[in-house]
């Protein structure tokens, strides 16, 4: 897959650190920040999260005995 072209992160201070900014610059990564308290502003991540929840639910439902 390689190095991403863009990273969308929340506004946590760890994503604004000098180290992260330097890393992104060094590898040519654009660092974008999603809006606080507005998950719809980051639709791609929300869509991915929805897909992950669906997959996990299906796995748990199909393997009930493994979870009890």
C-alpha positions as CSV (number, residue, x, y, z in Angstrom):
1,X,0.0,0.0,0.0
2,X,2.9,2.4,0.7
3,X,2.8,5.8,2.2
4,X,-0.5,7.6,2.3
5,X,-0.9,10.9,0.4
6,X,-3.2,12.4,3.1
7,X,-4.0,11.8,6.7
8,X,-7.2,13.1,8.2
9,X,-7.0,13.3,12.0
10,X,-8.9,14.9,14.8
11,X,-7.6,18.0,16.5
12,X,-5.8,16.2,19.3
13,X,-2.5,17.8,20.2
14,X,-0.6,14.6,19.3
15,X,-1.5,15.2,15.7
16,X,-0.2,18.8,15.8
17,X,3.2,18.0,17.4
18,X,6.4,19.0,15.8
19,X,7.3,15.4,15.3
20,X,4.1,14.5,13.4
21,X,4.3,17.6,11.2
22,X,7.9,16.9,10.4
23,X,7.2,13.3,9.6
24,X,4.4,14.3,7.2
25,X,6.5,16.9,5.5
26,X,9.4,14.5,5.1
27,X,7.2,11.9,3.4
28,X,5.0,14.3,1.4
29,X,1.9,13.6,3.4
30,X,-0.8,16.2,3.6
31,X,-2.2,16.4,7.2
32,X,-5.8,17.6,7.4
33,X,-7.9,18.0,10.6
34,X,-11.5,17.1,10.9
35,X,-14.0,19.3,12.6
36,X,-14.5,18.9,16.3
37,X,-17.8,17.4,17.5
38,X,-19.0,17.1,14.0
39,X,-18.4,13.5,12.7
40,X,-20.3,14.2,9.5
41,X,-17.4,16.4,8.6
42,X,-15.2,13.4,8.3
43,X,-17.6,11.2,6.2
44,X,-14.9,8.8,4.9
45,X,-13.8,7.8,8.4
46,X,-17.4,7.5,9.6
47,X,-18.2,5.3,6.6
48,X,-15.2,3.1,7.3
49,X,-16.2,2.9,11.0
50,X,-19.7,1.8,10.0
51,X,-18.3,-0.9,7.7
52,X,-16.0,-2.2,10.5
53,X,-18.9,-2.4,13.0
54,X,-21.0,-4.4,10.4
55,X,-18.1,-6.8,9.9
56,X,-17.4,-7.2,13.6
57,X,-21.1,-7.8,14.3
58,X,-21.3,-10.4,11.6
59,X,-18.2,-12.2,13.0
60,X,-19.6,-12.2,16.5
61,X,-23.0,-13.4,15.5
62,X,-21.5,-16.3,13.5
63,X,-19.2,-17.3,16.3
64,X,-21.3,-16.8,19.5
65,X,-19.7,-19.7,21.3
66,X,-16.3,-18.1,21.0
67,X,-17.5,-15.0,22.9
68,X,-19.1,-16.7,25.9
